[in-house]
């Protein structure tokens, strides 16, 4: 894989495509650890943009699909091949769709897609009454991404 394609795969996503979710909640459930992610459609678009729809393909294998005390648990392996190079990872979720999406995103990280999101500093934020990230906190998180994006432009 040439350097230009690797850079296209690894390029930061526009801040508008990055979403946030609560990974862990405080004991009082008023604060949460927010983590950034992109959805599977953004990954698919990135693959198409970097190598074209004919330059990659993916295959999946369901490893587990069972009901537990906590609900349904599905595990799926994704094998992602880009220009003849294959990498794989496992995703999980409470449905086939969730597990397939998670597996694709995790496999694509091995090619550098959205890997930079893991290096963002952890952010504890206020949660609203529903347990979601409070709108004011969400705005600050988005500003963090804009600042990161501007730093990237300054380096180029």
C-alpha positions in Angstrom: 0.0 0.0 0.0 1.5 3.3 -1.0 2.0 6.3 1.3 -0.7 8.4 -0.4 -3.3 5.7 0.2 -2.2 5.2 3.8 -2.5 8.9 4.4 -5.9 9.0 2.9 -7.1 6.2 5.1 -5.6 7.7 8.2 -6.7 11.3 7.7 -8.8 12.8 10.4 -12.6 12.9 9.8 -14.3 16.3 9.7 -15.5 17.2 13.2 -19.1 17.0 12.0 -18.7 13.2 11.3 -17.3 12.4 14.8 -19.8 11.4 17.4 -19.5 11.0 21.2 -20.8 8.3 23.5 -20.6 7.6 27.2 -18.3 4.7 27.9 -18.4 4.8 31.7 -20.6 6.6 34.3 -19.7 7.9 37.7 -21.4 6.2 40.7 -23.9 9.0 41.0 -24.5 8.8 37.2 -24.2 12.5 36.8 -20.9 12.4 35.0 -19.6 10.2 32.3 -16.4 9.4 30.4 -17.0 10.5 26.8 -15.3 8.7 23.9 -15.2 9.8 20.3 -16.2 7.5 17.4 -17.3 7.5 13.8 -20.1 5.3 12.5 -19.7 2.5 10.0 -21.1 4.6 7.1 -18.2 7.1 7.6 -15.8 4.2 7.5 -17.3 2.8 4.3 -17.2 6.3 2.7 -13.5 6.6 3.7 -12.6 3.2 2.2 -14.4 4.2 -1.1 -12.7 7.6 -1.2 -9.2 6.2 -0.4 -9.1 3.1 -2.8 -12.4 3.1 -4.6 -15.3 0.7 -4.2 -13.3 -1.9 -6.1 -10.2 -1.6 -4.0 -11.6 -3.2 -0.8 -13.9 -5.9 0.4 -15.1 -7.3 3.7 -16.3 -10.7 4.9 -17.9 -11.6 8.2 -18.2 -14.6 10.5 -20.7 -14.8 13.4 -18.7 -16.2 16.3 -21.4 -16.1 18.9 -25.1 -15.2 19.1 -26.6 -16.0 22.5 -29.1 -14.7 25.0 -27.7 -13.8 28.4 -29.1 -12.5 31.7 -28.3 -9.0 30.3 -29.9 -9.6 26.9 -28.6 -10.7 23.5 -24.8 -10.9 23.0 -23.4 -11.2 19.4 -19.8 -11.5 18.4 -18.7 -11.1 14.8 -15.3 -11.3 13.0 -14.6 -9.0 10.1 -11.9 -9.6 7.6 -11.2 -6.4 5.8 -9.1 -6.6 2.6 -7.7 -3.4 1.1 -5.7 -3.7 -2.1 -4.9 -7.3 -1.3 -3.9 -6.7 2.4 -6.2 -8.4 4.9 -6.6 -7.5 8.6 -9.3 -8.7 10.9 -10.9 -7.9 14.3 -13.9 -8.9 16.3 -16.8 -6.7 17.2 -19.7 -7.2 19.6 -23.1 -5.9 20.2 -26.7 -6.6 21.2 -27.7 -7.3 17.6 -26.1 -8.6 14.4 -26.1 -5.1 13.0 -24.3 -3.6 16.0 -21.7 -6.4 16.0 -21.1 -6.2 12.2 -20.6 -2.4 12.5 -18.3 -2.7 15.5 -16.2 -5.4 13.8 -15.8 -3.3 10.6 -14.8 -0.3 12.5 -12.3 -2.2 14.6 -10.8 -3.9 11.6 -10.5 -0.6 9.7 -8.6 0.9 12.7 -5.8 -1.6 11.9 -5.4 0.3 8.6 -5.4 3.6 10.4 -9.0 4.6 9.9 -10.1 6.8 12.8 -7.1 5.5 14.9 -6.3 9.1 16.0 -9.5 9.2 18.0 -7.9 6.8 20.5 -5.2 9.4 21.2 -7.7 12.1 22.2 -7.6 12.9 25.9 -10.2 11.3 28.1 -13.0 13.7 28.9 -15.3 13.4 31.9 -18.5 15.4 31.2 -21.8 16.2 32.8 -24.8 14.0 31.8 -28.4 15.1 31.5 -31.3 13.5 33.4 -31.5 10.8 30.7 -27.9 9.8 31.2 -26.8 11.3 27.9 -24.0 13.8 27.4 -25.3 17.2 28.4 -25.7 19.6 25.3 -23.2 22.1 26.8 -20.7 19.4 27.3 -21.3 18.0 23.8 -20.6 21.5 22.4 -17.2 21.6 24.3 -16.3 18.1 23.0 -17.0 19.2 19.4 -14.8 22.3 20.0 -12.0 20.0 21.1 -12.2 18.3 17.7 -12.2 21.6 15.8 -9.1 22.6 17.8 -7.5 19.2 16.8 -8.5 19.7 13.2 -6.9 23.2 13.2 -3.7 21.9 14.6 -3.5 19.3 11.8 -3.9 22.1 9.2 -1.2 24.2 10.9 1.2 21.2 10.6 0.7 20.7 6.9 
